[in-house]
Structure formats: structure tokens, C-alpha cells
Amino acid sequence: MTDFNWEQTWEAMLARLESEGWQDRAAQIREQLHTRFVTNPHGDLPRWAAALAQLPERSDALVYNDRSEVTVDSLVPLSSPETEQLEAGLRGLMPWRKGPFRFFGTLVDTEWRSDWKWDRVAPSLSDLNGRRVLDVGCGSGYHLWRMYGAGASEVIGIDPGLLFLFQFLAVKRYQPSAPVDLLPLRIEELPRPLEYFDTTFSMGVLYHRRSPIDHLLELKDTLRPGGELVLETLVVDGPEGYSLMPEDRYGQMRNVWFLPSSATLLRWMDRAGLRDAEVVDVTVTTTEEQRSTDWMRFQSLDHFLDPDDPSRTIEGYPGPMRATVIARKPGKRKPPGKQG
């Protein structure tokens, strides 16, 4: 087993922050990482590090970030022992929930078709070319690679799940110089106000927050003046002011707090001081988009819906429907690379 060098993993990212004059913010993030990996390390850390170390070293590897399947490949095919080594390493990082990925011809068929979400959101985005981008609750980092493939100059994801981190690093090891990073932190652990990003994504997070307005304020604080917020969350049909609060579970998830109507969500945005909010997509989640696979063998959406009425959850609530809203932080956006 190869020890996980957490300091080296984020050395380049923290150096970029410091070079822009954010020494204090970089120091706070470094302290949070020290807590995660030294003061209070996860018990599965050695197992995940060992799985990552099994992936074959290939100096000729290329990463393709503009495909539905984020793809790692090489001009020279893997040998049979390397292919076995690859499969063992990737299987050691199961379950894979967000993707899909393809490593040297091996498809990691994830629970979620995250490429479908990207295809819905991407046409409504401001051009990501040259922008600094944050993805809150980024999971395995699938969308980080798509954002970088769309031209972002720097992409940072945050998600407290350490398994997600190692899934992300399975790609990053083959494109180590890319300014794409995943911090295993919660948004409340980031310095405030950060005001570093031109675009911030929060997809599939808001309904997990006890205080949705506080989450919107946290997101706004990550943005520079004039920056863009892209938020996707579960919604329900209803008038402005209506929001569903499940009695206990929603779709077997315990930590679901508020499912607003789209009109209520726009009102929340306005109250949080975000401007020009617009609903750009509303889509019902289907069992084709979220399902069990050989790479995620636990229960999935079809187990969480009413078998007699799949338009409702097993608890009797309206089935999952997701809205994407794009809004703007007030102020004039400065050119990329200018502090403030």
C-alpha cells in the first residue's frame, strides 16, 4: 500500500491561491485538510489509497474531457496484467455513483448518468472559457472534468466524501498538471467570504440543507461580483410560497428538508440577494438516469418509488423532479485573474 500524500495532492492548487494574494484563505484550507488526513483520518483511507495505487502507471495517457464518458486512454493498449490491475483498482473504489468514465477501454457505468444533467445545463451557461469554477457537492468530480473540457481556466470541487476524492484522483493521476482539484470539505469549512470564482455550481445539494437561504448566501459568498450561480435541486409543483417538507424520509433519503416550487425557489434566490434568476430546465428523474449497475450494486431509484405508482415516492410524495436555476451575484464582473 502506498501512503496518501495529502500535502502534495493540493500543493499546486494552494500555490495558485497564494499567488493571487489569498494567503490567509490558503492557510485556512491547509488547516482543514490537515484535520481530515492527520488529526482525524478516515478508517478506510488505507484501503482506498491502496486501490488507487493499483491503477497502472502510463506516461502516454491522455484524458478526454469533452465526451459523455470522461475518458482516459493511451496510444499503446494496456497489457493483460495491466488490464487486470486496472480492474482491481477501480473495483476497489466502488460504489461509483456519478459518471460515466472510461479507463483504457473499461467502462465504469455509474449509478447516475451525470452526462445527461450536463447536457441539460450546458446550453444555458455563460461561456466557461477562462473562468474560475467551483462545484459544490461535486461527488466523484465527473462534472469538474466536463467544466475543464468546456474551457474553464481553473476548476475546484468540494465534497466531504473521501471515496469520491479517490475516484476523482483515479482520473487526476493521468492528467496531474490540470488545474482541476477536489477538496474533501463542506462549504461551511471554506473561508468566508471567498469571492474567488466566476461561476459556482450547486447541483443536488440544496434539499439536503436545513436552511436553504443560508446555503444560497454561502454560495453567493464564493462568487466574485458579477459571478454566475448554477443551482439544481428537487422541486415540486405548486404556487409561489409553497414548499414540501417531508415528515421523515423522501425517496428513502433521511436528510431531505425542503422541496420548493420553482416559483418559491426564485423567491429564495431574490431574498438571498441573487439577481436575474431564471429557471432554465425542469426534468423528471427517471430510472434510466439513476439506476443500479455492476459498478453500484446497492438499491437505486426504482427501489425508492411506489411500485404501483412510479410517479410517487415509496412514502407517497411526488416523484423526483429537478429544476435548474441560473442567477447572478450583483456587481460588475472583472476579467479572469484579477483579484477582488
N, C-alpha and C positions, 0 to 999 in steps of 0.2 A: 504494500500500500504506500502510495506517495502522499506525503503530508501536504495539506492545502495551505498555500502561501497567500493568506488574505491580503497582506500588505502589497505584494507585487500585483495582485489582481486589479487593484484600484489605483495603483501608483500614477498611471498616465492621466486618469480622469481627475484625480485630486490636483495634479500638477496643472491641468488646464484651468481649474477653478482658481488656483493661486495666481496663475499668470494673468488672470483677468481682474485681480485685486480682491478676490474673495478669500483671503487667508483665514479669516475667522470662521467663515462658513465651512471651508475645507477642514479646519481643525475640529469643528463640531461633528462633521460626518465621520472623520477618522476615529473620534472617540466612540461614536455609536458602533462602528464596525469592530473596534477592539472589544466592546462589551459582548457583541454577538459571537465572536470567534475565540476570545481568550477568557473573559470573565465568566461568561455563561454559555459555553458551546453546546450545540445540539448533539444528542447522543448518537444520531445516525450519521454525523459528519464523516467519520472514518469510512463508513460503507459507501457513501456517495462519492467521496474523493477517490476511493479505490475503483469504483465503476468508471469514473471519468478518466482515470489513468489507464484503463484498459483500451480506450479508443486508440486506434493506430496513429502513429506519427507520420504525417505525409507533408513534406515540404512543397509538393507540387499541387496541394489542394486549392481549389477555388470555391468561393461562396457566391451563389446567385441569389440576390435579394429581391429580384423583380418578378418572381414566379409565384404561382399559388402555393407550390411546395417550396419553402425555403430549402435550397439545395446545396449540399457540399459534394464536390466531385473532384476528380483528378484526371489528367490525361492518360495516366497509366492505371489500369484497373487494379483493385486490391487482389492480393494473392488469397488463396483459400484460407490459410491461417489468419491472415489479417481480417478477412470477412467474418470468421468465427469470433475473433477478438472484438470486432466492432459490434456484432450482435449481442455478445455477452455484456459489453459495456452499456449499450443502450437499454437492454433489458434490465440492467441493474439500476436504471434511473426511472423505472416505471412507478406509478402510472403517469402516462403522458396525456395531459388534458387539452392543451392549446397548441395548435399547429395547422397544417401538417408540415413535416420535414422529410427530406430525403437525404440520406447519408450514403454516398458512394453506391447508389442504386437501391439501397434498403429503405423502403417507405415506412416512416413512423406515422401510422394512421391514428391520429389523436382523437380524443372524445369529441372535441369541438372542431367544426370546420371554420376556423378563425379567418380563413381566406374569404369566406362569404361575407363576414362582417366588414372586412377591409374593403371588399368590392362595393359594399353599400355606402360606406363612409367616404372613401377616397374622392369620388367626384365632387363632393361639396366642400372639400378642404381648400384653404388658401394654399398656394404653391409652397411646398415644404423646402424648396431649393434654398440652401444656405441658412436654414432656420435651426435654432436650438429647440429640441423637442423633449418633453417629459411625458412618460406613460405611467400613470398611477394605477397600481394593481395589474401589472403587466404580465403576470403568470410566467410562462416559460420564455417570454421575450419574442414570440413569433412576430408580433406587430412592430417591435423595435427594429427588426431586420427589414421589414417592409417599409418603415418610415425612412430608414437609411437608404434603401433602394430608391425611394422617391426623391432623394436629393438632400435630405437633412444634413447639416454640417456636423451636428453632434446630437446623439440620442441617449437619454438616460431613462431607464425604467426603475420603478420601485415596487417591491413586493416582499412581504416578510417571509414567504415560504422558501426555505433553503433548498428543497428539492427543485423548485423552479429555477433557482440560481444555477444549480449544476446542469440542468437541462439547457439553460442558456449558454453555459460555458462549453457544452458539447459542440456548439457552433463556433463560439468565440475562439476556441483553440485553433481553428483553421483560418481565422481572419483576425489575428491578435492586434494588429495595428489599427483596426477600425475604431473610430470614436463612438463606439456603442457599448454601453455598460448597464449592468443591473445591480442596484443596491438592495440588499435584503432588509429594507427598512419600511416602516409605516410612514405615511405622510406627516403625521404629527411629530415624528422624530427628525424631520428636516428642519433646518434653521428657518425662522420666520422674521420678517418677510424675505423670501429668497429672491424673487424678482429677477430670475435668470433666463427664463425660457420665452421663446416666441410663440410656441404652441404647446398646450398641455392637453393630454388625453386622460379621461377617466371613464373607462368602459366596464360596466358590470360591477361598480363599487358603491354607488350612492345608496342603493337599497339595503346595504349592509351597515349603514351608518345610523346610529341612534339620533343624531342631529344632522339632518341633511343640509340645513343652512350653514352650519359650521363647516361642513365638508366643502361646500361651494366657496366659502370665504378662504379656506385653506388652499383650494385650487387657484383662486384669484391671486393669492399672495405668491404663487410660484411664477406668475407671469410678469413680464416687463410691460410697461404702459403700451397699450395698443395690441397686446398679445391676444391670441385666439384660444378659447376653451372648446374642446370637443368632448361632449358628455353623452354617454349612452347608459340607459338604465331601464329597468322594468317599469312599465306604466299600465294603467287600466283605463277603460272608457269612463267618462264622467265629465261634469262641468268644472269650471274654474273653482277652486276651493276644495274639491273632493280629493281624498286620498284614502287608500285602503291600508289599514294596519292589521296584519294577521293576528289572530288570537294567540297562536303559538308558532307552528311551522307553516311555511309556504313551499310547496313542491318538495317537502321533506327537509327543507333548509330551516334551521332554527334562527339564524341571525339575519332575518329579513324584517325590516322595521316599517318602511313607508313605501307604498306603490302609488304615486300620484297620477292624476290625469295629466295629459300633455299640457293642458291649459294651466294647471296648478304648477307644473314644473317650470313653465315660463315665468309664472309669478314669483316662484322661488328665486329664479335667476335674477329677476329685476330687484327683488329685495336684497339680494347679496351684492348689488352694485354692478352687475354684468349687463352689458348693453347689446342691442341688436340681436337678441336671442331668436333663433328660428329653428323649428322642428324640420329637419331635412329628411328624416326617414322614420317610418313606423313599420315594424315587421314582427309577425308572429313567429316564435321559435318553434321549429318542428323537430321531429325525431330523425330527420335526415341531417339536420345541422348539429344536433347534440345526441350522441349515442354511444353505447359500449362498443369497444373494438378489442382486437387482440393486444393492443398496447394500453388499454384502460378497461380492465375486466370487471370493474365494480358496476353497481347499478347506475343507470343514467336516466335521461328524461322519460323514456317510455315507462319506467317503473314509478315515476312521480306524478303521472296523470291518471285521472279516473278511467279505469278500463271500459266503463260503459259510456263515458262521455269525454273523449280526449280533448275537448275544448276547455276542460276544467281540471284543476289540480286534484290530487287524491284527497285533499282536505275540502274540496268543493269551491275553491276560489277560481276566478277567471284564469285561464291558462297563460303561460308566459308570453308577453308581448313587449317588445323593446323599442324605445324611441331614442333617436339620436338628435341632440340639440347642439347647435354651434352658436357661441356668443363671443363677445369681445370685452376685454378689460378697457375701461376708459383711458384716454391719453393717446399721444402720438407715438407710433412705433418707430424706434430708432433703428438704423442699419445694423445688421448682424455684426457682433464683435465689439460693439460699443457698450461700455458698462453703463448701468443705470436703467 
